[in-house]
Amino acid sequence: MHIRRNRAWEMPEHLATPESVFLDRRRLLGGAAGLAAASLVGTERALAASDPTADLYPAKRNEAYTLDRPLTPEKFSADYNNFYEYGTSKSVLPAANALKTRPWTVAIDGLVEKPMTLGIDDLIRKMPLEERLYRHRCVEAWSMSVPWTGFPLAKLVALAKPTAGAKYIQMQTFLDRAMAPGQKSFLYPWPYTEGLTLEEAANDLAFVATGVYGKPLANQFGAPIRLVVPWKYGFKSVKSITKISFVAERPKTFWEGLQAAEYGFWANVNPAVSHPRWSQATERVLGTDQRVPTLIYNGYGEQVAGLYKGLEKERLFV
């Protein structure tokens, strides 16, 4: 008989909130949610007003990136976030207020013509900001639709000028255990690290977000700068980036280092390949009671399927 023992970092299934309880709790707390939403809006307005790039928002929407479903109201998406640096629950917003986003620098190094370190405000003002509407699909089988503001990752690659030996782009978040209590846990391989192939980074959909909902990024969304790759599970979209390296070898990413069989490098959304502990065939849409079918590549197959020719034998989930 096979006995599976959970690793120390895994959440036991009996501790996961059942969907019915989650939905009942949301209905019962409807009145309180209104007050919380008002508080959230006030907090985010204050943060946006103090951001040196606030004058750039809202940016013009790029109508080439549209949705076939409504946008998720901010009151739901802004208070349901994965940010393990600030805790393992979804309600990390209060804790994430400790994140200090100024001063902030982004280092670009590795196989590039000239390594550089840029202040975040200088970097943002170098780039042509636009708003895009994207689906976001979490590996935990929930989803949302978000109006991100930012610039194509390809623009950052062009700024970096990688040399011929560069095959991958590796991104890391900050490492500051005093500012982020979650990083005091030695169960995790901090700092959070993610990566893409250069071909993926050059795809039109790959996006660097600096804002959301027409404002600079709120802390819990990964301020002041994060990656957005909408055809992949959300854990690929690293938050609060401080270092971007161009490398020859495929980097080992944060969750891959913990459990490669469950959270591998490719992490392309694929309803036909289940997570080892749950199905990926459907997803729960934040802000509604709806469960809808998941689409291959999160609905972006036409734009990205060609990136994976020759990898047919490698499971798209891992």
C-alpha positions in Angstrom: 0.0 0.0 0.0 1.4 3.4 -1.0 1.5 6.0 1.9 2.1 9.6 1.0 3.7 11.8 3.6 3.3 15.5 3.2 6.5 17.6 3.2 7.0 20.2 5.9 6.1 23.0 3.5 2.9 21.5 2.1 -0.5 22.5 3.4 -2.4 19.3 4.4 -5.6 19.0 2.3 -7.8 18.9 5.4 -6.6 22.5 6.3 -7.5 23.9 2.9 -10.7 26.0 3.0 -13.5 24.1 1.2 -15.0 26.0 -1.7 -18.5 26.0 -0.1 -17.2 27.5 3.1 -15.3 30.2 1.2 -18.4 31.2 -0.7 -20.7 31.1 2.3 -18.2 33.3 4.2 -18.1 35.8 1.4 -21.9 36.0 1.4 -22.2 36.4 5.1 -19.5 39.1 5.3 -21.0 41.1 2.4 -21.5 44.2 4.6 -18.1 44.0 6.2 -16.6 43.6 2.8 -18.0 46.9 1.8 -16.2 48.6 4.7 -13.0 46.7 3.9 -13.2 47.8 0.3 -13.6 51.4 1.3 -10.5 51.1 3.5 -8.6 49.3 0.7 -9.4 52.1 -1.7 -8.3 54.8 0.8 -5.0 53.0 1.5 -4.3 52.5 -2.2 -5.1 56.1 -3.1 -2.6 57.2 -0.4 0.1 54.8 -1.8 -0.5 56.0 -5.4 -0.3 59.6 -4.4 3.1 59.0 -2.8 4.5 57.1 -5.8 6.9 59.3 -7.9 5.5 57.8 -11.1 1.8 58.3 -10.2 1.4 60.9 -13.0 1.9 58.1 -15.6 -1.4 56.4 -14.6 -3.9 55.5 -16.0 -2.0 54.6 -19.2 -3.7 54.3 -22.5 -5.3 50.8 -23.0 -3.9 48.7 -25.8 -7.1 47.4 -27.5 -5.2 44.4 -29.1 -5.4 42.7 -25.7 -9.0 42.1 -24.9 -11.1 39.6 -22.7 -14.1 37.4 -23.3 -15.1 37.8 -19.6 -15.7 40.7 -17.3 -12.8 42.2 -15.3 -12.5 41.0 -11.8 -13.6 43.8 -9.4 -10.5 45.2 -7.6 -12.2 44.6 -4.2 -11.8 40.8 -4.8 -8.4 40.6 -6.6 -6.7 43.1 -4.3 -7.5 41.1 -1.2 -6.8 37.6 -2.5 -3.1 37.2 -3.2 -0.2 34.8 -3.0 2.8 36.6 -1.5 4.7 34.1 0.6 7.2 36.7 1.8 4.2 38.0 3.8 2.5 34.8 4.8 0.8 31.7 3.4 -2.8 32.9 3.6 -4.5 34.8 0.8 -5.2 37.9 3.0 -1.6 39.3 2.9 -2.7 42.9 2.2 -2.1 44.2 5.8 1.2 42.5 6.2 2.4 43.6 2.7 2.0 47.2 3.8 5.5 46.7 5.3 7.0 46.4 1.8 9.1 49.6 1.2 9.2 50.3 -2.5 11.3 53.4 -2.5 14.3 53.5 -2.9 14.2 50.5 -5.2 16.7 49.4 -7.8 16.7 46.7 -10.5 20.1 45.2 -11.4 20.5 43.8 -14.9 23.5 41.5 -15.2 24.9 38.2 -16.6 25.4 37.7 -20.3 24.7 41.3 -21.4 26.9 43.9 -23.2 27.0 46.1 -20.1 25.6 45.3 -16.7 23.6 48.1 -15.1 21.6 49.0 -12.1 18.6 51.3 -12.6 16.4 53.1 -10.1 12.8 52.0 -10.5 11.5 55.4 -11.4 14.1 55.9 -14.1 13.3 52.4 -15.5 9.6 53.0 -15.6 10.0 56.4 -17.3 12.3 54.8 -20.0 9.5 52.5 -21.0 6.3 53.1 -23.1 3.5 52.3 -20.6 0.2 50.8 -21.7 -2.7 49.0 -20.1 -3.5 45.4 -21.1 -6.4 43.2 -20.1 -5.2 39.7 -19.2 -6.5 36.5 -17.7 -4.6 35.3 -14.7 -4.8 31.5 -13.8 -3.4 30.3 -10.5 -2.1 26.8 -10.2 -4.5 26.4 -7.3 -7.4 26.4 -9.8 -8.7 29.9 -9.3 -8.6 32.8 -11.8 -9.2 36.5 -12.3 -9.1 39.0 -15.1 -6.9 42.0 -14.5 -6.1 45.4 -16.2 -2.3 45.5 -15.9 -0.2 48.6 -16.7 3.4 48.2 -17.8 5.5 47.4 -20.9 6.5 44.4 -23.0 9.2 42.3 -21.5 10.9 42.4 -24.9 11.6 46.1 -24.4 13.6 45.3 -21.2 15.5 42.6 -23.1 16.3 45.1 -25.8 17.6 47.5 -23.1 19.8 44.8 -21.6 21.4 43.8 -24.9 22.0 40.1 -24.1 25.0 38.5 -25.8 24.9 35.4 -28.0 25.4 33.0 -25.2 22.3 34.0 -23.3 19.5 31.5 -23.5 17.4 32.2 -20.4 16.3 35.2 -18.4 16.3 34.7 -14.6 14.4 37.1 -12.3 14.7 37.4 -8.5 12.7 39.3 -5.9 14.2 41.2 -2.9 15.7 39.5 0.1 15.1 41.4 3.3 14.0 39.3 6.3 13.4 42.3 8.4 10.9 43.8 5.9 9.4 40.4 4.9 8.8 38.1 7.9 8.0 35.1 5.6 11.6 35.1 4.4 12.7 34.1 7.9 11.4 30.6 7.1 14.3 28.4 6.0 11.8 25.9 4.5 11.9 28.0 1.3 14.8 28.8 -1.1 14.7 32.6 -0.8 14.9 34.8 -2.7 12.0 34.0 -4.9 13.4 33.1 -8.4 11.7 32.6 -11.7 12.8 32.2 -15.3 11.8 32.1 -18.9 13.6 31.2 -22.1 14.6 34.2 -24.2 12.1 33.1 -26.8 9.3 33.2 -24.2 10.6 36.6 -23.0 10.4 37.9 -26.6 6.8 36.9 -27.0 4.3 39.8 -27.4 2.3 38.6 -24.4 5.2 38.6 -21.9 4.7 41.7 -19.9 6.3 43.7 -17.0 3.7 45.2 -14.8 4.2 48.4 -12.9 0.6 49.2 -12.3 -2.9 47.7 -12.0 -6.5 49.1 -12.1 -5.2 52.4 -13.5 -2.8 53.0 -10.6 0.8 52.1 -9.6 1.0 48.5 -8.3 -0.3 48.1 -4.7 2.2 46.2 -2.5 0.2 42.9 -2.4 0.3 42.8 -6.3 4.1 42.8 -6.3 5.0 46.5 -6.2 6.9 48.2 -7.7 7.6 45.9 -10.6 6.5 42.3 -11.4 6.4 39.8 -14.3 3.1 38.8 -16.0 3.0 35.8 -18.3 -0.7 35.1 -18.8 -0.4 31.7 -20.5 1.5 30.2 -17.5 0.3 29.5 -14.0 0.6 32.5 -11.7 3.6 31.4 -9.7 5.7 32.1 -12.8 4.9 35.8 -12.5 7.5 36.8 -10.0 6.7 39.8 -7.8 8.8 42.8 -6.5 11.8 42.2 -8.9 15.2 43.5 -7.9 17.5 41.5 -10.2 17.3 40.3 -13.8 20.1 38.0 -15.1 20.7 36.7 -18.6 22.1 33.2 -18.4 23.2 30.2 -20.5 21.7 27.4 -18.3 18.1 26.9 -17.4 17.7 28.4 -13.9 16.2 26.4 -11.0 13.1 28.3 -10.0 11.7 28.8 -6.5 8.8 26.2 -6.5 10.7 23.9 -8.8 13.4 23.7 -6.1 10.8 22.7 -3.6 8.8 20.1 -5.6 9.6 19.9 -9.3 7.0 17.2 -9.9 4.3 19.7 -8.9 5.7 23.1 -9.9 8.1 22.7 -12.8 9.9 25.2 -15.0 7.4 25.4 -17.9 4.2 25.7 -15.9 2.0 26.3 -19.0 -1.7 26.2 -18.2 -3.0 22.8 -19.4 -6.4 21.5 -18.4 -5.5 18.0 -19.6 -2.6 17.7 -17.1 -3.7 17.5 -13.5 -1.7 18.8 -10.6 -0.7 15.7 -8.6 -3.2 16.7 -5.9 -6.1 18.3 -7.9 -7.6 18.6 -11.3 -6.8 21.6 -13.6 -9.8 21.0 -15.9 -11.8 23.9 -14.4 -11.2 27.1 -12.4 -13.1 29.2 -9.9 -13.5 32.8 -11.0 -12.8 35.3 -8.2 -15.7 37.5 -7.4 -18.4 35.0 -8.7 -19.7 31.6 -7.8 -18.7 30.4 -11.2 -16.6 27.4 -12.1 -15.6 27.5 -15.7 -13.6 25.2 -18.0 -9.9 26.0 -18.2 -8.4 26.6 -21.7 -5.1 25.3 -22.9 -2.5 28.0 -22.4 -5.2 29.9 -20.5 -6.8 30.8 -23.9 -3.6 32.2 -25.4 -2.6 29.1 -27.5 -2.7 31.0 -30.8 0.0 33.3 -29.7 2.3 30.9 -27.8 1.8 27.3 -28.9 4.6 27.6 -31.4 7.1 28.3 -28.6 6.9 24.6 -27.5 7.3 22.7 -30.7 9.8 19.9 -30.1 8.8 19.7 -26.4 5.8 17.4 -27.1 7.4 14.7 -24.9 7.8 17.0 -22.0 4.6 17.5 -20.0 3.4 21.1 -20.4 2.6 21.3 -16.7 6.2 20.7 -15.7 
